[in-house]
Amino acid sequence: MKDTTAAAATGAENIVWNLSDLVAPPADQGIETLLAEADRRLDAFAARYRGRIAGLASGEMSVMLTEYEALIDMVGRAESYASLSWSTQSDDPARGALLQKVAERQSQLVQKSVFLDIEWANVPDAPARRLIDDPALARWRHWMLMARRY
């Protein structure tokens, strides 16, 4: 009788992703450094822009959105690393713990920037439309529309 408990070989058993482009090794330290830097920068970001979104001119909005993208990228790299690492060995408790730790930190960090979505959604229609239609902000047009809609 054939053994049905063993998984069939796929040829991918020994493939290992190089995730060092996402987080500098060693991973635990690299993730902590990345998230700590994102935390520090999000505090500064909030101090600079909280309460000001409705009054931003096109150039300021561009600077702010560029910075916001960089912050999202930092947090996203940490999350992607933890998620991809765990997905390659989901029975490893250390990888699961890292994924959970990063998810918790990510949630804390997102809370620091939630003012942006709320304030942008509350900008009066006419000034918001001027920014949405501004060619200098075309790169973020979709985000600006969706953030106001949802």
Number of C-alpha atoms within 10 A of each C-alpha: 3 5 6 7 6 7 7 7 7 7 7 7 8 7 8 9 9 9 16 12 9 20 22 14 12 9 18 14 12 16 24 16 15 19 23 15 15 21 21 11 16 21 14 12 18 16 11 12 19 16 12 13 21 18 13 15 12 16 12 13 19 18 10 18 17 13 15 17 10 14 22 16 15 19 24 16 18 26 24 17 22 26 19 15 21 19 14 14 12 13 10 12 11 12 19 18 13 21 22 15 14 23 17 11 19 19 11 12 21 15 11 15 19 12 16 21 14 13 16 17 20 13 15 10 11 9 14 20 13 13 22 20 13 13 12 14 18 14 14 16 16 11 13 20 15 10 14 16 8 7
